[in-house]
Amino acid sequence: MNLAQYVGRSVGFSVAEVGAVFILLCSAARRIPKALKQKHLVVEQMLRIGVGSIPLVLVTSVFTGGVAAVQAAYQFQNYVPLRYLGSVIGKSVVIELGPVLTALVVGGRVGASIAAELGTMKVTEQIDALETLAIDPIRYLVTPRLIAGIIMLPVITIFSDFIAIMGGYVVALIGLGITSHVYFSSLKLFLDTLDVFSGLIKAIFFGIIIAMMGSHHGLRTEGGAEGVGLATTRAVVSSCLLVLITDYVLASLLFRGVFSR
């Protein structure tokens, strides 16, 4: 196989994957009204995605805020007064670091879990059994995860933003000698409501990506235990890549278009 054939096959495979994910997303979205009648399935997935991710997000957010404070203080040396440290940490966390790092962490944990669970059900023919019992697998398995991702990613992102800002505050207070009044005054001075909304809009899309990548690769699993492991790896990698790509696209649309002044 020459290079042109390899590139052609790769592009064709990628287009087919995008089409399959889009069809699955439309199918799951169309079943949302019916899935909402089975609230216990949605609540169960919300607990798994949201509550189950809190410890990991907590640790990540604390050190994200701390690192942001240290790096900002280093770059401010001899150029910008440290009294603006709070605003820099707040904006960077709310707009970018909070939503993206939370999505990457949750995507690694939840995306792998969804792909492994659905992949195991696929190779053990449990999904075929659901169809035999006249139970729609997409409504029963995919749509509750989609709803939970849309709801819980913004909630986790708000939690992550708060913890990261407080982590930056602790570092600024103890390590940099900045008072609480200066830090929080600076935070309120430049932090805008639109900044918060932009982060939450990103989180909604990230939630969709995580739920759909895990579900897509899980439902396409083949080949027993080895196939489950491969599907899990693909779900995590594709989730992380799409989160970063979507972050750039949304940032361009929001800050060059919708929120531009």
C-alpha positions in Angstrom: 0.0 0.0 0.0 1.5 3.3 -1.0 1.2 6.6 0.8 -1.7 7.9 -1.2 -3.8 4.8 -0.6 -3.0 4.9 3.1 -4.0 8.5 3.4 -7.2 7.9 1.3 -8.2 5.0 3.5 -7.5 7.0 6.7 -9.6 9.9 5.5 -12.4 7.7 4.4 -12.4 5.9 7.8 -12.4 9.2 9.7 -15.3 10.5 7.6 -17.2 7.3 8.3 -16.5 7.6 12.0 -17.7 11.1 12.1 -20.9 10.1 10.3 -21.5 7.2 12.7 -21.1 9.4 15.7 -23.4 12.1 14.3 -26.1 9.5 13.5 -25.8 8.1 17.1 -26.0 11.6 18.5 -29.2 12.4 16.6 -30.7 9.0 17.5 -29.9 9.6 21.2 -31.2 13.2 21.2 -34.4 12.2 19.5 -35.1 9.8 22.4 -34.5 12.3 25.2 -38.3 12.9 25.9 -38.8 9.2 26.4 -35.6 8.7 28.4 -36.6 11.5 30.8 -39.6 9.4 31.8 -37.1 6.9 33.3 -35.5 9.3 35.7 -33.7 6.6 37.7 -31.5 5.8 34.7 -30.6 9.5 34.2 -30.0 10.0 38.0 -27.7 6.9 38.1 -25.6 8.3 35.3 -25.5 11.7 36.8 -24.1 10.2 40.0 -21.5 8.3 38.1 -20.4 11.2 36.0 -20.7 14.0 38.5 -20.4 12.7 42.1 -18.0 10.0 41.2 -15.6 12.5 39.5 -15.5 15.0 42.4 -12.4 13.6 44.2 -10.4 13.6 41.0 -11.6 17.1 39.9 -10.9 18.4 43.4 -7.3 17.4 43.4 -6.8 18.6 39.8 -8.5 22.0 40.5 -6.5 22.8 43.7 -3.2 22.3 41.9 -4.4 24.0 38.8 -5.2 27.2 40.8 -1.9 26.9 42.7 0.2 26.5 39.5 -1.7 29.4 37.8 -0.9 31.7 40.8 2.8 30.7 40.8 3.2 31.1 37.0 1.3 34.4 36.9 3.4 35.8 39.8 6.6 34.8 38.0 5.5 36.4 34.7 4.3 39.6 36.5 7.8 40.2 37.9 8.9 43.8 37.0 6.0 44.2 34.6 2.6 44.0 36.3 1.7 44.7 39.9 0.8 41.6 41.9 -2.5 43.2 42.9 -3.9 42.1 39.6 -3.1 38.4 40.3 -6.7 37.5 41.3 -8.2 38.8 38.1 -5.6 36.8 36.0 -6.3 33.6 37.9 -10.0 34.1 37.8 -10.2 34.8 34.1 -7.8 32.0 33.1 -9.5 29.5 35.3 -13.1 30.4 34.3 -12.6 30.8 30.6 -10.0 28.1 29.9 -8.4 26.0 32.6 -11.5 25.0 34.5 -13.6 23.7 31.6 -10.8 22.1 29.6 -8.9 20.4 32.4 -12.1 19.2 34.0 -13.3 17.8 30.6 -9.9 16.1 30.1 -10.0 14.5 33.6 -13.6 13.5 33.4 -13.2 12.3 29.9 -10.4 10.0 30.9 -12.4 8.6 33.8 -15.9 8.6 32.5 -15.2 7.9 28.8 -13.2 4.8 29.7 -15.9 3.7 32.0 -18.7 4.1 29.5 -16.7 2.4 26.7 -15.7 -0.5 28.9 -19.3 -1.0 30.2 -21.0 -0.9 26.9 -18.2 -2.8 25.2 -18.5 -5.6 27.7 -22.3 -5.7 27.1 -21.7 -5.8 23.4 -19.2 -8.7 23.3 -21.3 -10.7 25.8 -24.4 -10.2 23.7 -26.3 -8.3 26.4 -27.2 -5.6 23.9 -28.6 -8.3 21.6 -30.7 -9.5 24.5 -32.1 -6.1 25.1 -33.2 -5.9 21.5 -34.8 -9.4 21.8 -36.8 -8.0 24.8 -37.9 -5.1 22.7 -35.9 -2.6 24.7 -34.2 0.1 22.6 -30.5 0.0 23.5 -29.9 3.6 22.5 -32.8 4.9 24.7 -31.8 2.6 27.6 -28.0 2.9 27.4 -26.9 6.0 25.4 -29.5 8.7 26.0 -29.3 8.7 29.8 -25.5 9.1 29.5 -25.9 12.0 27.1 -28.4 13.8 29.4 -26.1 13.2 32.4 -23.1 14.6 30.5 -25.0 17.7 29.4 -26.2 18.4 32.9 -23.2 17.4 35.0 -20.2 18.7 33.1 -21.3 22.4 33.7 -22.0 21.6 37.4 -18.6 20.0 37.8 -17.0 22.9 35.9 -18.5 25.4 38.4 -17.1 23.3 41.3 -13.7 23.1 39.6 -13.6 26.9 38.9 -14.4 27.6 42.6 -11.8 25.2 43.9 -9.1 26.4 41.5 -9.7 30.1 42.4 -9.5 29.2 46.1 -6.3 27.2 45.4 -4.8 30.2 43.8 -5.9 32.3 46.7 -4.2 30.0 49.2 -0.9 30.2 47.2 -1.2 34.0 46.9 -1.9 34.4 50.6 0.7 32.1 52.0 3.4 32.0 49.3 3.2 35.5 47.7 2.1 37.6 50.6 -1.0 39.0 48.9 -3.9 39.9 51.3 -7.4 38.5 50.9 -8.8 42.0 50.2 -6.4 42.6 47.4 -6.9 39.1 45.8 -10.7 39.2 45.9 -11.0 42.9 44.9 -8.9 42.1 41.8 -11.0 39.1 41.1 -14.2 41.1 41.1 -12.6 44.0 39.1 -12.1 42.2 35.8 -14.1 38.9 36.0 -17.1 39.2 33.7 -20.4 37.2 33.7 -19.8 36.5 30.0 -16.5 34.8 31.0 -18.5 32.4 33.2 -21.1 31.8 30.5 -18.4 31.0 28.0 -16.9 28.3 30.3 -20.3 26.7 30.9 -21.1 26.7 27.1 -17.9 24.9 26.5 -18.7 22.4 29.3 -22.0 21.5 27.7 -20.3 20.6 24.5 -17.6 18.7 26.3 -20.2 16.7 28.1 -21.8 15.7 24.8 -18.4 14.7 23.4 -17.5 12.5 26.4 -20.8 10.7 26.5 -20.9 10.1 22.8 -17.3 9.0 22.4 -17.6 6.5 25.2 -21.0 5.2 23.8 -19.9 5.1 20.2 -16.7 3.1 20.8 -18.4 0.9 23.3 -21.3 -0.1 21.0 -18.8 -0.8 18.2 -16.6 -3.2 20.3 -15.6 -6.5 18.7 -13.3 -9.3 19.6 -13.8 -10.1 23.3 -11.6 -8.7 26.1 -9.0 -7.3 23.7 -11.7 -5.4 21.8 -13.0 -3.9 25.1 -9.5 -2.6 25.9 -9.1 -1.2 22.4 -12.5 0.5 22.6 -11.6 2.0 25.9 -8.4 3.4 24.6 -10.1 4.9 21.5 -12.8 6.5 23.6 -10.3 8.2 25.9 -8.1 9.4 23.1 -10.9 10.6 20.8 -12.6 12.4 23.8 -9.4 14.3 24.7 -8.6 15.2 21.1 -12.2 16.4 20.4 -12.3 18.4 23.7 -9.1 20.3 22.6 -10.3 20.9 19.0 -13.8 21.9 20.2 -12.2 24.3 22.7 -10.4 26.1 20.0 -13.5 26.3 17.7 -15.8 27.6 20.5 -13.2 30.1 21.7 -12.9 31.5 18.2 -16.7 31.7 17.8 -17.4 33.1 21.3 -14.6 35.6 21.7 -14.4 36.7 18.1 -18.1 36.7 17.4 -20.8 36.3 20.1 -19.0 38.0 23.0 -16.8 40.4 21.1 -17.2 44.0 21.8 
